[in-house]
Amino acid sequence: MSAIGRAIWFIESHFASDISLEEIAEAAGLSRFHLSRVFGLVTGRSISVYIRGRRLSGAARSLADGSSNILAVALEAGYGSHEAFTRAFREQFGVTPETVRKQGHLRNIELTEPLRMDDTRLLKLDPPRFEDSPPLLLAGLAETYAYGRTEGIPSLWQRFNAHFSNIPGQKGNVAYGVCSQSDGEAGTFRYMAAAEIDDTAALPTGFTTIKLPKQRYAVFLHRGHISAIATTAHHIFGTWLPEAGLQHGETPDLIERYDDRFDPHSGMGVVEIWVPIKS
């Protein structure tokens, strides 16, 4: 079972009681920092959001089954008052606990079901090569996305590709997708469609820059359609990295490198995934 699979197993076994990030990290065999970052990348949600969703989903089932004491359900779900529970319940489902109890069904709300614990186990991943990269100065368009809500990334690339090959100071003909500023608690990360440049002058309106340090990378190959690249990344972070006994270099989360082996029109080809590794 992968490290994230172990974390999910532990959460599913204990979420009804108070559990700490330290306990989950110990069960997964990861540091707190690495678990918080990787869990969101692999599952599309933060640990706290997942636990809250699982607890509130259990509460919703109890209410739909006819539980008459909302405060008792609230306490069982980990909330200290009727008011706090109602507020969290409405934020999660868009309806109040009273509404669910009265209607006696869950057809109009979306429950948080248990995550599949090891859906990358059948993925065949070639061993990586290791590269020592010099500092990189990249420029492009960037947006912040929520884990699991990345449908805006293709549009970001469409806007960026209108400038590609004509960016002032652009070096070479390679495009980069940079994931950075991952926030496990907020459940967000920063994604940038970019090209390498040698000068920040006269960049197009809306462009931003990022300077990546000299560091060592493990370089993996994603083959096939770009829509499945998340599965490859999930396997790298959830299985390969913990099993390899290596530490993530922290900045950036990863780099997608698009060269002439990738066809941006069809979305097919080979994409390199560069993961920074601590020396």
Summary of the structure (lengths in Angstrom):
residues: 279
radius of gyration: 21.6
end to end distance: 26.7
largest distance: 67.5
contacts: 836
relative contact order: 0.14
helix: 37%
strand: 27%
